[in-house]
Amino acid sequence: VGGQQVAHALGIRNIFVTMGDPTRIGDYPQANDHHDVVPTGLVQMIKAQFNVGLDGLGASIGKPCAFFVGVAANLTPTDFEKEAKLLRKKIECGADFALTQPVFDAEMARRFIAYYEQMFGKLTLPILAGILPLASVRHAQFLRNEVPGVMMPEAIVRRLEAAGNKTRTEGAIIAMEILAGIRDLVQGAYFIPAFGRYDIVAKLIQQTTGQLQLSSS
């Protein structure tokens, strides 16, 4: 029995397809970055084969799967054209939704969406933006210098430096500002707890829920 059949039998319906980070920043930097299939190819395989009852080689698996497939996206890339074309290809391969890298520059995200829509038309793919409350200056610098795909504005680093021993509070404020700045661009958001501080994320979610209730009343 193929892995896709087992997953489907276990009730798994939502799948997030992503390449992952380069091995050079992991625990085994000496490992090779060799991939049998790229994310766009895997999305296409899931949607055009697994979901119509075929395996990767085109043989019947007896019953179609019903996977809902998500992909990674970056709203603040260094290369707008490259990221826009990649996102378009993922959509053409059948992506159902996207989760973004942590967003730290709302204005840049707006510019990227406008750039994409100028190239390819209205972006209708549901997007969930990554919101990461920063914990410290060191945390921000690590993300900026060591994590591929994360764009950390110098202005945010300076704000954390000025916060003194209240960097977590400032990081939470920044997170809420970013969410407010892109709320009309995206269909949802997901919070990324820094260093296991789920309590901070819970408070932010409560604040966000309260704001939504006020805006709808």
C-alpha positions in Angstrom: 0.0 0.0 0.0 1.4 3.4 -1.0 2.1 6.1 1.5 -0.6 8.3 0.0 -3.2 5.6 0.5 -2.2 5.1 4.2 -2.3 8.9 4.8 -5.7 9.1 3.2 -7.0 6.1 5.1 -5.9 7.8 8.4 -8.0 10.8 7.6 -5.3 13.1 6.5 -6.7 15.6 3.9 -4.6 18.7 4.2 -1.0 18.5 3.0 1.7 21.2 3.0 4.3 20.8 0.3 7.6 22.6 0.8 11.3 22.1 -0.1 12.6 22.9 3.3 15.8 24.7 4.3 19.2 24.0 2.8 21.2 21.3 4.8 24.0 23.8 5.4 21.9 25.5 8.2 20.8 22.2 9.8 22.4 19.7 12.1 24.1 17.9 9.3 25.6 20.5 7.0 27.7 17.9 5.2 24.6 16.2 3.8 23.7 16.7 0.1 20.8 18.8 -1.1 19.5 16.2 -3.5 15.8 16.0 -4.3 13.9 13.4 -6.2 11.0 15.8 -6.8 10.6 19.5 -6.5 7.5 21.0 -4.7 5.7 21.9 -8.0 6.2 18.4 -9.2 4.8 16.9 -6.0 1.8 19.2 -6.0 1.1 18.2 -9.6 1.5 14.5 -8.7 -0.9 14.8 -5.7 -3.6 16.8 -7.6 -3.4 15.2 -11.0 -2.6 11.6 -10.0 -3.3 10.7 -6.4 -6.6 12.7 -6.4 -7.8 10.9 -9.5 -6.9 7.4 -8.2 -3.4 6.9 -9.7 0.0 6.5 -8.2 3.2 8.3 -9.3 3.6 5.9 -12.2 0.1 6.2 -13.4 -1.1 2.8 -12.1 -4.5 2.6 -10.3 -4.6 2.9 -6.5 -8.2 1.7 -6.4 -9.8 4.9 -5.1 -9.1 8.6 -5.6 -7.7 10.5 -2.7 -9.0 13.9 -1.7 -6.0 15.9 -0.6 -6.1 19.7 -0.2 -2.6 20.9 -1.0 -0.8 23.9 0.4 2.5 25.4 -0.8 5.1 27.8 0.6 5.2 31.5 -0.5 7.3 34.5 0.3 5.6 37.9 0.3 8.9 39.7 0.9 11.4 38.1 -1.5 14.6 39.7 -2.7 13.7 38.8 -6.3 10.1 39.7 -7.0 10.2 38.3 -10.5 11.6 34.9 -9.5 9.1 34.5 -6.6 6.1 35.6 -8.6 6.9 33.1 -11.4 7.4 30.3 -8.9 4.1 31.1 -7.1 2.3 31.2 -10.5 3.8 27.8 -11.4 2.6 26.3 -8.0 -0.9 27.6 -8.7 -0.9 26.2 -12.2 0.2 22.8 -10.7 -2.9 22.8 -8.5 -2.0 24.5 -5.2 -5.1 25.1 -3.0 -3.6 27.5 -0.5 -0.3 29.0 0.5 1.5 29.6 3.8 4.1 32.4 3.8 7.4 32.9 5.3 7.3 35.2 8.4 6.4 38.7 7.2 8.2 41.6 8.8 7.6 44.3 6.2 4.0 45.0 5.4 4.7 47.6 2.8 7.0 45.3 0.9 4.4 42.6 1.0 1.9 45.0 -0.6 4.4 45.8 -3.3 5.0 42.1 -4.1 1.2 41.3 -4.4 0.8 44.3 -6.7 3.8 43.1 -8.7 2.4 39.6 -9.0 -1.0 40.9 -10.1 0.6 43.2 -12.7 2.3 40.1 -14.2 -0.4 37.5 -13.9 -3.7 39.1 -12.9 -5.7 38.9 -9.7 -4.2 36.6 -7.1 -7.0 34.3 -6.0 -5.0 31.7 -4.2 -5.9 31.8 -0.4 -2.9 33.0 1.5 -2.2 32.5 5.2 0.6 34.9 6.3 3.2 33.9 8.8 3.3 36.1 11.9 6.3 35.6 14.2 6.5 37.7 17.5 10.2 38.5 17.9 11.8 37.7 21.3 15.0 39.8 21.2 17.5 41.7 19.1 19.6 38.5 18.8 16.5 36.7 17.6 15.9 39.3 14.9 19.5 39.3 13.8 19.6 35.5 13.6 16.5 35.4 11.3 18.0 38.2 9.1 21.4 36.6 8.8 20.9 32.8 9.0 17.4 31.9 7.8 17.0 31.9 4.0 14.0 33.8 2.7 13.4 36.0 5.7 13.6 39.7 5.1 14.3 41.6 8.4 14.1 45.5 8.1 16.8 47.4 10.0 14.1 49.5 11.5 12.7 46.5 13.4 16.1 45.7 14.8 16.5 49.3 16.0 13.0 49.2 17.7 14.0 46.1 19.6 17.3 47.6 20.6 15.4 50.7 21.9 13.0 48.5 23.9 15.7 47.5 26.4 14.5 44.6 28.6 11.0 44.7 27.0 11.9 43.2 23.7 9.2 40.5 23.9 6.5 43.1 24.4 7.9 45.2 21.5 8.1 42.1 19.4 4.4 41.4 20.1 3.5 45.0 19.2 5.4 44.7 15.9 3.7 41.4 15.1 0.2 43.0 15.6 1.2 46.0 13.4 2.4 43.8 10.6 -0.8 41.7 10.8 -2.9 44.9 10.7 -0.8 46.1 7.7 -1.5 43.1 5.5 -4.9 41.9 6.8 -6.7 43.1 3.6 -4.1 41.3 1.4 -4.4 37.8 2.9 -7.2 35.4 3.7 -5.8 34.4 7.1 -2.7 34.2 9.3 -0.8 31.7 11.4 1.3 32.6 14.4 4.8 31.1 15.0 5.6 30.9 18.7 9.2 31.9 19.3 11.1 29.5 21.7 8.0 27.8 22.8 6.2 30.9 24.1 2.7 29.8 23.2 1.3 32.1 25.9 2.4 35.2 23.9 0.7 33.8 20.8 -2.4 33.0 22.8 -2.6 36.6 23.9 -2.1 37.9 20.4 -4.9 35.6 19.1 -7.2 36.9 21.8 -6.4 40.5 20.8 -6.9 39.7 17.1 -10.2 38.0 17.8 -11.4 41.0 19.8 -10.4 43.4 17.0 -12.3 41.3 14.4 -15.4 41.3 16.6 -15.2 45.1 17.0 -14.7 45.7 13.3 -17.7 43.5 12.4 -20.1 45.0 14.9 
